[in-house]
């Protein structure tokens, strides 16, 4: 099977796991504004959902790491190192956030509401912190578009700039407390997620073309 096909298969599975992890949580999940009592009640009633989320997050992180290695292999240095570091930072942040949720779901009846809320809020800050990794991923591609001889098309350069700027602005959610800019809220999950999916699609398309070109340049066995 061609390397480009493996890249597409992996990213589709990884994307499905990412979306599935949030679907598994349902629509009534607590937010950073929920009380400690509400958080304890949710985890008491939805322990299986929280553990399913953790399980899919682990598999998502594996797929993300594979994606990082696949794309980095067709990028020049040091851009490939910067991109891969960003991808791994994203994967690690997802793991840390998910294990907080799994810990809260382990024995929620024994949780002190105030302690539960503190732990939950800590986990919610994965949103603004992961932007440090995603901006690294984006800037590695932005730089490829501004070389003396650009190796990515203009549309991917500008898409990377858009993704970088949106993710950089998203860091303000570290100061948010409610609404759109709350940590782990709408700006982090939905706005950033939508632009991120679009950008990853562009990266996969470009990387797949590089892989196909490399395959064609290989001498026949």
C-alpha positions in Angstrom: 0.0 0.0 0.0 1.3 3.5 -0.9 2.5 5.8 1.9 -0.1 8.4 0.9 -2.9 5.9 1.4 -1.6 4.9 4.8 -1.5 8.6 5.8 -5.1 9.2 4.7 -6.3 6.0 6.4 -4.6 6.9 9.7 -5.8 10.5 9.8 -9.4 9.4 9.0 -9.3 6.9 11.9 -7.6 9.5 14.2 -10.3 12.1 13.3 -13.1 9.6 13.9 -11.6 8.9 17.4 -11.3 12.6 18.2 -14.9 13.2 17.2 -16.0 10.0 18.9 -14.4 11.0 22.2 -16.6 14.0 22.5 -19.7 12.2 21.2 -19.1 9.6 24.0 -19.4 12.3 26.6 -22.9 13.3 25.5 -24.5 16.7 25.6 -25.0 17.2 29.3 -21.3 17.2 30.4 -20.2 19.7 33.0 -18.3 22.9 32.2 -15.9 25.1 34.1 -18.8 27.0 35.5 -20.5 23.9 37.0 -20.6 23.5 40.8 -18.7 20.8 42.6 -21.9 19.0 43.4 -22.9 19.0 39.7 -19.6 17.7 38.7 -19.7 14.8 41.2 -23.3 14.0 40.2 -22.3 13.9 36.5 -19.3 11.6 37.0 -21.4 9.4 39.3 -24.0 9.0 36.5 -21.7 9.0 33.6 -18.6 7.1 34.7 -18.7 4.8 31.6 -18.9 7.8 29.3 -15.9 9.4 31.0 -13.8 6.2 30.8 -14.8 5.7 27.1 -13.6 9.3 26.5 -10.3 8.4 28.1 -10.0 5.2 26.0 -10.6 7.0 22.7 -8.3 9.8 23.8 -5.5 7.3 24.3 -6.0 5.8 20.8 -6.4 9.3 19.3 -3.0 10.3 20.8 -1.4 7.2 19.2 -2.9 8.1 15.8 -1.8 11.7 16.2 1.8 10.6 16.9 1.8 8.4 13.7 0.4 11.3 11.7 3.2 13.5 13.0 5.9 11.1 12.0 4.3 10.5 8.5 4.1 14.2 7.7 7.5 15.1 9.3 9.1 12.5 7.0 8.4 14.6 3.9 9.3 18.0 5.5 12.8 19.6 5.5 14.7 20.1 8.7 14.4 21.9 11.1 10.7 22.4 10.2 10.0 18.7 10.6 11.4 18.7 14.1 9.2 21.7 15.0 6.1 20.2 13.5 6.7 16.8 15.2 7.3 18.5 18.6 4.0 20.3 18.3 2.1 17.2 17.3 3.6 15.3 20.3 2.8 18.2 22.6 -0.8 18.0 21.4 -0.9 14.2 22.0 0.6 14.5 25.5 -1.9 17.3 26.5 -4.8 15.2 25.3 -3.5 12.3 27.5 -3.1 14.4 30.6 -6.5 16.0 30.2 -8.1 12.6 29.7 -6.5 10.9 32.7 -7.9 13.6 35.0 -11.3 12.7 33.7 -10.7 9.0 34.2 -9.5 9.7 37.8 -12.7 11.7 38.5 -14.8 8.8 37.2 -13.0 6.1 39.2 -14.9 6.5 42.5 -16.9 9.7 42.2 -19.2 8.9 45.2 -16.2 9.4 47.4 -15.2 12.8 46.0 -15.4 16.0 48.0 -17.3 18.4 45.7 -14.7 21.2 46.2 -11.8 18.9 45.4 -13.7 17.5 42.4 -14.3 21.0 41.0 -10.6 21.9 41.5 -9.4 18.8 39.6 -12.0 19.4 36.8 -11.0 23.0 36.4 -7.4 22.0 36.1 -8.2 19.6 33.3 -10.2 22.3 31.5 -7.1 24.3 31.0 -5.9 21.8 28.4 -7.7 24.2 25.9 -5.4 27.3 26.1 -2.3 25.2 26.9 -2.6 22.9 23.8 -2.4 26.1 21.7 1.3 26.2 22.4 1.6 22.9 20.5 -0.8 23.7 17.7 0.9 27.0 16.9 4.2 25.2 16.7 2.6 22.8 14.2 1.3 25.7 12.1 4.4 27.9 12.2 6.5 25.0 10.8 4.3 25.1 7.7 4.1 28.9 7.5 7.9 29.0 7.3 7.9 26.5 4.3 5.7 29.0 2.4 8.1 31.9 2.9 11.3 30.3 1.8 13.3 31.6 -1.1 11.8 28.6 -3.0 8.5 27.8 -1.3 7.8 24.1 -1.1 4.1 24.4 -0.2 1.4 26.0 -2.4 0.1 29.5 -1.6 -3.3 28.2 -0.4 -1.6 26.0 2.3 0.7 28.9 3.3 -2.3 31.2 4.0 -4.3 28.4 5.5 -1.4 27.8 7.9 -1.3 31.5 8.7 -5.0 31.5 9.5 -4.6 28.4 11.7 -1.6 29.9 13.5 -3.3 33.2 14.2 -6.5 31.6 15.4 -4.6 29.3 17.7 -2.5 32.1 19.0 -5.5 34.2 19.8 -7.1 31.2 21.5 -4.4 31.4 24.2 -6.6 34.3 25.7 -8.9 31.5 27.0 -6.4 31.1 29.8 -7.9 34.4 31.2 -11.5 33.4 30.4 -14.0 32.2 33.0 -17.4 32.0 31.2 -18.9 31.8 27.8 -17.1 31.7 24.4 -13.6 32.2 25.9 -13.9 29.9 28.8 -11.0 27.4 29.1 -11.9 24.2 27.2 -15.1 25.9 25.9 -16.5 26.9 22.6 -13.5 28.8 21.2 -11.1 26.0 22.1 -13.3 23.0 21.1 -15.5 24.2 18.2 -13.9 27.2 16.5 -10.3 25.9 16.9 -11.5 22.4 16.1 -13.2 23.4 12.8 -10.2 25.4 11.6 -7.8 22.7 12.8 -9.7 20.0 10.8 -9.5 22.1 7.7 -5.8 22.8 8.1 -5.0 19.1 8.8 -6.9 18.2 5.6 -4.7 20.6 3.7 -1.5 19.2 5.2 -2.6 15.6 4.5 -3.3 16.5 0.8 0.1 18.2 0.4 2.0 15.5 2.2 0.2 12.8 0.2 1.4 14.5 -3.0 5.0 14.5 -1.7 4.8 10.8 -0.9 3.4 10.0 -4.3 6.2 11.9 -6.0 8.8 10.1 -3.9 7.2 6.7 -4.8 7.3 7.6 -8.5 11.0 8.6 -8.3 12.0 5.2 -6.8 13.6 2.8 -9.4 11.5 -0.3 -10.2 12.5 -3.4 -8.3 
